[in-house]
Amino acid sequence: MCGVFGAYAPGEDVARLTYFALQALQHRGQESAGIAVGDDKTVTAVKNLGLVSQVFEETDLASLPGSVAIGHTRYSTTGQSTAWENSQPHMSSIGRQLIALAHNGNLINTTALQEGLQASKMHLRSTTDSEAIAALIGEITQRTHHIREAVAETMLRVRGAFAVVLITEMALYAFRDPLGIRPLCLGELSDGRGWVVASETCALDIVGARFLRDVEPGEVIKISAEGIETFSANPWPQRREALCIFEYVYFARPDSTMEGASIYESRFRMGETLAGEYPVAADAVMSVPDSGTPAAVGYAHASGIPYLEGLAKNRYVGRTFIQPTQSLRQLGIRLKLNPMRFALEGKRLVVVDDSIVRGNTTRAIVQMLREAGAREVHMRISSPPVAWPCFFGIDTDSRDQLIGAHKTVEQIRAHIGADSLGYLSQEGMITATGLRAENFCLACFDGHYPLDVADKLAAEAAEHPGIGTAKLEM
């Protein structure tokens, strides 16, 4: 996950622009936030642990004048989530020049990169793959004296998923991995006041930018006083794309679009298809908010069963570093969701959610609904069973964590305590997006990885033997 944003807009308050864009991208990461600004002379950054509104005050934004900026909201997959050094943007020096870099995604050769940089006497302050990218660009630039060439060479040496924004004191760079696993788009501010790049189009909307296009896989964009320059650093120009389909299932905000497809409409159609694949006699359809809501509305629309809001969500509980006591921990999911008994009592419910990963949350929700008086609980999931680990930016890097990897659908149903359980088919999920299977990475569902992760899978198999082997789709 993670959210990234960049702006080149001389004469505008780019720090404030970035702040509001990060608010729109807060759903992509709640562990830390940061903004870096270039003012034609140097680059300055402010970052800290916490939500965007917790990290920045008015005085922080006022202290960041400039014409170019980047920002980041963090969801950790590598590096400790509670370490300040792992918050982004990362700063790196190239002689006397400073650069700042923010990254969404996950590399699969981080250890090798870090060892190579340390062998070159590069001092790394954090444990993230993002700093390794920044340090590598800095090291290559010292040799080539051109950041553009350094970015292109870095893209050939790193492996995995990356959507990156980078600034010098005068220019903004944005680049995306050759498979386009993580999203990135380009927009233009009204009246030609500048350009922006972002993980999602919802960030363009909030700053009043017009969507121009998605950044192409393997593309590098430079924006400066000379305008926009683009070039391809894709070593596999004929290779297929592999956008993470979980963007459509869960990650992205429903008001965003990706590859020309509306996230909301895609999820709505997933729900409609799910109703056709797994119908059931029921009194009401409800969602697990918020990511399950569009699919639940689609299920209700297709089935003719009324939709109701059965769970009240506390939207002010984000991720917290303050752990509850044992007695409070038993309350579990109630910190975020609470059933509305008057609406649920005596009803046969269809409950729609986007996915089941470990199963514990779903089991707690089913139990809560029964305690609130539901007569039947039929779970419907708007994606197939998650059965394979992700090494490209989701914190599920072990099959041992995934209930779909070692239980049948019937066993999962029994584990969560539902009266019935139905998963959307992979074909139905893909068709709902309006795109083709060749556009996506589907590895978490079918084990077909777009990059060679044999070493990762071997290490996992050694730790958790007997779960199975994956297929590589090269």
C-alpha positions in Angstrom: 0.0 0.0 0.0 1.4 3.5 1.0 0.4 6.7 -0.7 2.7 9.0 -2.7 2.2 12.4 -4.1 4.3 14.9 -5.9 3.7 18.5 -7.2 5.7 20.9 -9.4 3.9 24.3 -9.2 6.0 27.4 -8.9 4.1 30.2 -7.2 1.8 27.8 -5.4 1.9 26.7 -1.8 3.1 23.2 -2.7 3.5 22.1 0.9 -0.2 22.8 1.6 -1.2 21.3 -1.7 0.7 18.1 -0.7 -0.9 18.1 2.8 -4.4 18.0 1.4 -3.4 15.4 -1.2 -2.0 13.2 1.6 -5.3 13.6 3.5 -7.0 12.0 0.4 -4.4 9.2 0.5 -4.6 8.5 4.2 -6.4 5.2 3.6 -3.2 3.8 2.0 -1.1 4.2 5.2 -1.6 5.4 8.7 1.7 4.7 10.4 3.6 7.8 9.4 3.5 10.8 7.1 5.9 13.3 5.6 6.4 16.1 3.2 9.6 17.3 1.5 9.9 20.6 -0.4 12.5 22.0 -2.8 13.0 25.8 -2.9 15.5 26.1 -5.8 18.4 26.1 -3.3 17.9 23.0 -1.1 15.4 20.4 0.0 13.7 20.4 3.5 11.5 17.7 5.0 9.1 17.3 7.9 7.9 13.8 8.8 6.8 11.9 11.9 4.8 8.9 13.1 1.1 9.2 13.0 -1.7 10.4 10.8 -1.3 13.3 8.4 -3.4 15.6 10.7 -1.2 14.5 13.7 2.1 15.0 12.0 1.6 18.5 10.5 0.6 21.8 12.1 0.2 25.2 10.5 3.7 26.2 11.5 5.2 23.1 9.7 3.5 24.0 6.4 4.5 27.6 6.8 8.2 26.5 7.2 8.2 24.7 3.8 8.1 27.3 1.1 9.2 26.1 -2.4 8.1 25.2 -5.9 8.3 21.4 -5.8 7.2 18.9 -3.2 6.5 15.3 -2.5 4.6 13.5 0.3 4.1 10.1 1.7 1.7 8.1 4.0 3.2 4.8 5.2 2.0 1.3 5.5 4.9 -0.9 6.5 5.9 -4.1 4.9 9.7 -3.8 5.5 11.3 -2.0 8.4 9.8 -1.4 11.8 6.5 0.6 11.7 7.3 2.4 15.0 10.8 3.6 14.0 10.9 7.3 13.0 13.9 6.6 10.7 11.6 4.5 8.5 9.1 7.3 7.9 9.3 8.9 4.4 10.3 10.9 2.4 13.9 9.6 2.7 16.7 12.2 2.3 19.9 11.4 0.5 22.9 13.6 -0.4 24.7 13.6 -3.8 27.8 15.7 -3.0 26.3 19.0 -1.8 22.9 18.3 -3.4 20.0 16.8 -1.5 17.2 14.7 -2.9 14.1 13.4 -1.2 12.3 10.2 -2.2 9.0 8.5 -1.4 8.0 5.0 -2.4 4.9 2.8 -2.6 5.6 -0.9 -3.1 8.0 -3.5 -1.9 11.3 -4.7 -3.4 12.3 -8.4 -3.3 16.1 -7.9 -3.5 16.4 -5.4 -0.7 18.9 -7.4 1.3 21.3 -7.6 -1.7 20.9 -3.9 -2.4 21.6 -3.0 1.2 24.7 -5.2 1.4 26.0 -3.7 -1.8 25.5 -0.2 -0.6 27.1 -0.9 2.8 30.1 -2.5 1.0 30.4 0.9 -0.9 30.6 2.6 2.5 27.1 4.0 2.2 25.5 4.5 5.6 21.8 3.6 5.8 19.9 5.1 8.6 16.7 3.0 8.2 15.8 -0.6 7.4 13.5 0.1 4.5 13.8 -0.7 0.8 12.8 2.8 0.1 16.0 4.3 1.5 18.0 1.7 -0.5 16.4 3.1 -3.7 17.3 6.7 -2.6 20.8 5.7 -1.7 21.3 3.8 -4.9 20.2 6.7 -7.0 22.6 9.0 -5.0 25.5 6.6 -5.5 25.0 6.3 -9.3 24.5 10.0 -9.7 27.9 10.7 -8.2 29.3 8.5 -10.9 27.2 9.7 -13.9 26.4 13.3 -12.7 22.9 12.9 -14.1 19.9 12.0 -12.0 17.9 10.9 -15.1 20.6 8.3 -15.9 20.8 7.3 -12.3 17.0 6.7 -12.1 17.1 4.6 -15.3 20.0 2.4 -14.0 18.4 2.0 -10.6 15.2 0.7 -12.2 17.3 -2.0 -13.9 18.9 -3.0 -10.6 15.9 -3.1 -8.2 13.4 -5.9 -8.4 9.8 -5.8 -7.2 7.1 -3.2 -7.0 7.7 0.5 -6.9 5.9 3.7 -7.6 8.3 6.5 -6.7 8.3 10.2 -6.5 11.6 12.1 -6.0 12.6 15.8 -5.9 15.7 17.8 -6.2 15.7 21.5 -5.2 14.3 22.3 -8.6 12.7 19.3 -10.2 10.2 16.5 -9.7 10.7 12.9 -10.9 8.2 10.1 -10.9 8.7 6.5 -12.1 7.0 3.2 -11.9 8.2 -0.4 -12.0 8.3 -2.2 -15.4 5.2 -4.3 -14.6 3.2 -1.4 -13.1 2.4 -3.4 -10.0 1.7 -0.3 -7.9 -0.5 2.6 -9.4 0.7 6.1 -10.3 -1.1 8.8 -12.3 -0.3 12.2 -13.7 -2.5 15.3 -13.5 -2.4 19.0 -14.3 -3.5 21.9 -12.0 -6.1 24.2 -13.3 -5.0 27.2 -15.4 -1.7 25.5 -16.2 -0.4 26.3 -12.7 1.7 23.1 -12.5 1.6 19.3 -12.5 1.0 16.6 -9.9 1.5 12.9 -9.6 -0.3 10.6 -7.2 -1.0 7.1 -6.2 -4.7 7.6 -6.9 -7.0 10.0 -8.8 -8.8 11.0 -5.6 -5.7 13.0 -4.6 -5.9 14.9 -7.9 -9.5 15.7 -7.2 -8.9 17.2 -3.8 -6.3 19.6 -5.1 -8.3 20.6 -8.2 -6.1 18.8 -10.7 -7.3 17.4 -14.0 -6.4 13.7 -14.6 -4.2 13.4 -17.7 -3.2 9.7 -17.7 -1.7 6.8 -15.8 2.1 6.7 -15.6 3.2 3.9 -17.9 5.0 0.8 -16.5 8.7 1.4 -16.7 8.2 5.1 -17.5 10.2 8.0 -15.9 8.7 11.5 -15.8 10.7 14.6 -15.1 8.9 17.9 -14.4 10.9 21.1 -14.1 11.1 24.7 -15.5 11.7 23.0 -18.9 8.3 21.4 -18.8 7.5 17.6 -18.8 10.0 15.1 -20.1 9.3 11.4 -20.3 11.3 8.4 -21.3 11.0 4.6 -20.9 13.4 2.7 -18.7 11.5 -0.6 -19.2 13.9 -3.5 -20.0 11.0 -5.6 -21.1 9.0 -3.5 -23.5 6.8 -6.4 -24.6 6.3 -7.8 -21.1 2.7 -7.9 -19.8 1.5 -5.5 -17.1 0.8 -6.7 -13.6 -1.3 -4.1 -11.7 -2.2 -5.5 -8.3 -5.9 -6.4 -8.6 -6.3 -5.8 -4.8 -6.4 -2.1 -5.8 -9.9 -2.8 -7.2 -10.9 -5.2 -4.4 -9.8 -3.2 -1.4 -6.9 -0.7 -1.5 -8.0 2.2 -3.6 -10.7 4.6 -2.6 -14.0 4.0 -4.4 -14.0 7.5 -5.9 -10.7 6.8 -7.8 -10.2 5.4 -11.2 -7.3 3.2 -12.5 -6.6 2.2 -16.0 -9.8 3.9 -17.1 -11.9 1.8 -14.7 -14.0 3.2 -11.9 -13.1 1.5 -8.6 -16.7 2.0 -7.3 -18.3 0.6 -10.4 -15.9 -2.4 -10.4 -16.8 -3.2 -6.8 -20.5 -2.8 -7.5 -20.3 -5.2 -10.4 -18.3 -7.7 -8.2 -21.3 -7.6 -5.9 -23.8 -8.1 -8.7 -21.8 -11.1 -10.0 -21.5 -12.5 -6.5 -25.3 -12.5 -6.2 -25.5 -14.5 -9.3 -22.8 -17.0 -8.3 -24.0 -17.4 -4.7 -27.7 -16.5 -4.2 -29.4 -17.2 -0.9 -32.8 -16.5 0.6 -32.4 -13.6 3.1 -34.1 -10.6 4.6 -31.3 -8.0 4.2 -27.9 -7.4 2.6 -25.3 -5.5 4.7 -21.6 -4.8 4.3 -18.5 -4.8 6.4 -17.7 -1.1 6.1 -16.2 0.6 4.3 -14.5 -1.5 1.6 -17.3 -4.0 1.4 -20.0 -1.5 0.8 -20.0 -1.0 -3.0 -20.1 -4.8 -3.5 -22.9 -5.1 -0.9 -24.9 -2.5 -2.7 -24.3 -4.4 -6.0 -25.4 -7.7 -4.4 -28.6 -6.1 -3.1 -29.3 -4.5 -6.5 -28.9 -7.8 -8.4 -30.7 -10.0 -5.8 -33.6 -7.7 -5.0 -32.9 -8.1 -1.3 -33.0 -4.8 0.7 -29.7 -3.2 1.7 -29.3 -2.0 5.3 -26.5 -0.6 7.4 -25.9 -3.2 10.1 -22.6 -2.1 11.5 -21.7 1.3 12.9 -18.0 2.1 12.1 -15.9 4.3 14.3 -13.8 6.2 11.7 -11.6 7.8 14.3 -9.8 4.7 15.4 -6.9 4.4 12.9 -3.9 2.3 13.6 -2.6 2.9 17.1 0.8 2.2 18.8 -1.0 2.2 22.2 -1.9 -1.4 22.9 -5.0 -2.2 24.9 -4.9 -4.2 28.1 -5.8 -7.9 28.0 -9.3 -7.2 29.2 -9.8 -4.5 26.5 -8.2 -6.6 23.9 -11.0 -9.1 24.2 -13.3 -6.4 22.9 -11.4 -6.8 19.6 -13.2 -5.7 16.6 -15.7 -3.6 18.6 -13.1 -0.8 18.7 -14.0 -0.1 15.1 -17.4 -1.8 14.4 -20.5 -2.2 16.5 -23.7 -3.9 15.4 -27.1 -2.1 15.4 -29.3 -4.6 17.2 -32.6 -2.9 16.3 -31.8 -3.4 12.6 -30.5 -6.9 12.8 -32.6 -8.8 15.3 -34.4 -11.8 13.8 -33.1 -11.2 10.3 -31.5 -13.6 7.8 -28.4 -11.6 6.7 -26.2 -11.6 3.7 -22.9 -10.0 4.9 -20.6 -8.8 2.1 -16.9 -8.2 2.7 -14.0 -7.7 0.2 -11.7 -10.6 1.5 -10.9 -13.0 4.2 -7.1 -13.0 5.1 -6.6 -14.7 8.4 -10.2 -15.2 9.3 -10.1 -13.9 12.9 -11.8 -10.6 12.1 -14.6 -12.3 10.1 -15.2 -14.8 12.8 -15.5 -11.9 15.4 -18.0 -10.1 13.1 -20.2 -13.2 12.6 -20.2 -13.7 16.4 -21.2 -10.1 17.0 -24.1 -10.3 14.5 -25.4 -13.4 16.2 -25.2 -11.8 19.6 -27.1 -8.9 18.2 -30.0 -11.2 17.3 -29.3 -12.2 13.6 -31.1 -15.4 12.8 -28.8 -16.4 10.0 -25.5 -15.0 8.7 -24.4 -15.8 5.2 -21.0 -14.4 4.3 -20.2 -13.4 0.7 -16.7 -12.3 -0.3 -16.2 -10.2 -3.4 -12.9 -11.8 -4.3 -11.5 -15.4 -4.4 -9.8 -17.1 -1.4 -6.4 -15.4 -0.6 -4.1 -18.4 -0.7 -0.6 -17.2 -1.6 1.7 -14.6 0.0 2.4 -11.2 -1.4 5.9 -10.0 -1.7 5.1 -6.7 -3.6 3.6 -4.5 -0.9 1.1 -6.2 1.3 1.9 -7.5 4.7 1.1 -11.1 4.0 4.4 -12.7 3.2 3.7 -16.2 4.6 1.1 -18.7 3.6 0.9 -19.8 7.2 -0.9 -16.5 7.9 -3.6 -17.1 5.2 -6.6 -19.2 6.1 -7.3 -19.8 2.4 -4.0 -21.5 2.0 -4.7 -24.4 4.3 -8.5 -24.7 4.7 -11.2 -25.5 2.2 -14.2 -23.1 1.8 -16.3 -25.4 4.0 -13.6 -25.5 6.7 -13.4 -21.7 6.5 -17.1 -21.4 6.9 -17.0 -23.6 10.0 -14.1 -21.6 11.4 -15.9 -18.2 11.0 -19.2 -19.7 12.2 -21.3 -18.6 9.2 -24.4 -20.4 7.9 -23.0 -20.3 4.4 -19.9 -18.8 2.7 -19.4 -17.9 -1.0 -16.4 -16.4 -2.7 -16.5 -14.5 -6.0 -14.8 -16.4 -8.8 -11.6 -15.1 -10.2 -13.2 -14.8 -13.6 -16.1 -12.8 -12.1 -13.7 -10.5 -10.3 -11.6 -9.8 -13.4 -14.6 -9.3 -15.6 -16.1 -6.8 -13.1 -13.1 -4.4 -13.7 -13.6 -4.3 -17.5 -10.0 -5.2 -18.0 -8.2 -8.5 -18.9 -6.4 -11.0 -16.7 -3.2 -10.0 -18.5 -3.5 -6.6 -17.0 -3.2 -7.9 -13.4 -1.0 -9.5 -10.8 -3.3 -12.3 -9.4 -0.6 -14.1 -7.5 -2.3 -13.9 -4.1 -5.2 -15.9 -5.5 -3.6 -18.3 -8.0 0.1 -18.5 -7.2 1.2 -17.2 -10.6 3.9 -14.6 -9.8 4.9 -12.1 -12.4 8.5 -12.0 -11.0 10.8 -14.7 -9.9 10.2 -15.1 -6.2 11.6 -18.7 -5.9 14.0 -17.7 -3.1 11.2 -16.1 -1.1 8.9 -19.2 -1.6 11.8 -21.6 -0.8 12.5 -19.8 2.5 8.8 -19.8 3.4 8.4 -23.5 2.5 11.4 -24.3 4.7 9.7 -22.6 7.6 6.2 -23.9 6.8 6.6 -27.2 4.8 3.8 -29.0 3.1 1.6 -26.0 2.1 2.4 -26.2 -1.7 4.4 -24.6 -4.4 3.7 -21.6 -6.7 4.0 -21.1 -10.4 6.1 -18.3 -11.9 4.6 -16.4 -14.9 7.6 -14.9 -16.5 
